[in-house]
């Protein structure tokens, strides 16, 4: 995975009117959060938005492919992320629209609670 600093700066700038974008390194890429809610990953200089069963139809209608990765031994894995439509790379309104759909998906993820020590 690679992270384009220009892409990260663009996402932060475009989403500034709706919240604060933070990032966390992830296997050479980055996980992006808007006000603490996961909404995207950056991999190989591409933006992938969080998706779920509720939003899948919207992503399918837009022709946004699922995130896949090689697992080894000829196996391929997938994650609940969709490739960002091309217009998000130069249209701040489009970026906000798709990012907010992804934030909603991120907000629907159940919170993992830590087990109390015995």
C-alpha positions in Angstrom: 0.0 0.0 0.0 1.1 3.5 -0.7 -0.2 6.9 0.5 -0.2 10.0 -1.7 0.2 13.0 0.6 -1.5 15.2 -1.9 -4.6 12.9 -1.9 -4.7 13.1 1.9 -4.4 16.9 1.9 -7.2 17.0 -0.7 -9.5 14.9 1.4 -8.8 16.9 4.5 -9.4 20.2 2.6 -12.6 19.0 0.9 -14.1 17.6 4.1 -13.1 20.5 6.4 -16.6 22.1 6.2 -18.2 19.0 7.7 -15.5 17.7 10.1 -11.9 16.9 11.0 -10.1 14.2 9.0 -7.5 12.1 10.9 -5.5 9.2 9.7 -3.8 6.1 11.0 -1.1 4.2 9.2 -2.2 0.8 8.0 0.2 -1.7 6.3 1.7 1.0 4.1 -1.6 2.7 3.5 -3.9 4.8 5.7 -7.2 4.5 7.5 -9.2 7.7 7.4 -11.6 9.0 10.1 -14.0 11.9 10.0 -14.6 13.2 13.6 -13.5 9.7 14.9 -15.7 7.6 12.5 -13.9 5.4 10.1 -14.9 6.2 6.5 -12.1 5.4 4.1 -8.8 3.8 3.4 -6.1 4.9 1.0 -4.2 2.2 -0.9 -1.9 2.5 -3.9 -2.8 6.1 -4.2 -6.5 5.3 -4.5 -9.4 6.2 -2.1 -11.7 3.5 -1.0 -14.9 4.4 0.9 -16.5 2.4 3.7 -19.6 0.5 2.6 -22.1 -1.9 4.2 -25.2 -3.9 3.3 -27.3 -0.7 3.7 -25.3 1.3 1.2 -24.1 -1.5 -1.2 -26.9 -0.7 -3.8 -25.8 2.9 -4.1 -22.2 1.8 -4.7 -23.3 -0.9 -7.1 -25.4 1.6 -9.1 -22.3 3.9 -9.4 -20.1 1.0 -10.6 -17.7 1.3 -7.6 -15.7 -1.9 -7.3 -15.1 -3.7 -4.0 -11.7 -3.6 -2.4 -9.9 -6.8 -2.9 -6.4 -8.0 -1.9 -4.3 -11.1 -2.4 -4.1 -13.4 0.6 -1.6 -15.8 -0.8 -1.9 -19.3 -2.2 -4.0 -17.9 -5.0 -6.8 -16.7 -2.7 -8.4 -13.2 -2.8 -10.0 -11.4 0.1 -12.4 -8.5 0.2 -13.2 -5.8 2.6 -16.3 -3.6 3.0 -14.8 -0.7 1.0 -15.7 0.6 -2.4 -13.4 2.4 -4.9 -14.2 6.1 -5.0 -15.9 7.4 -8.1 -13.4 9.4 -10.4 -15.1 12.7 -9.8 -14.1 12.8 -6.1 -10.5 13.5 -7.0 -11.3 17.0 -8.4 -14.8 17.9 -7.1 -15.1 18.7 -3.4 -18.9 18.5 -3.5 -18.8 15.0 -4.9 -16.1 14.0 -2.4 -18.3 15.2 0.5 -21.4 13.4 -0.8 -19.6 10.0 -1.1 -17.6 10.5 2.1 -20.8 11.2 4.1 -22.4 8.0 2.7 -19.2 6.2 3.9 -19.3 7.9 7.3 -22.9 6.7 7.7 -21.7 3.1 7.0 -18.8 3.6 9.5 -21.3 4.8 12.1 -23.4 1.6 11.7 -20.4 -0.7 12.6 -21.0 -2.2 16.0 -18.6 -0.9 18.6 -16.2 -3.5 19.8 -16.1 -3.5 23.6 -13.0 -4.7 25.5 -13.5 -7.6 27.8 -12.8 -6.7 31.4 -9.8 -8.3 32.9 -10.5 -11.4 35.1 
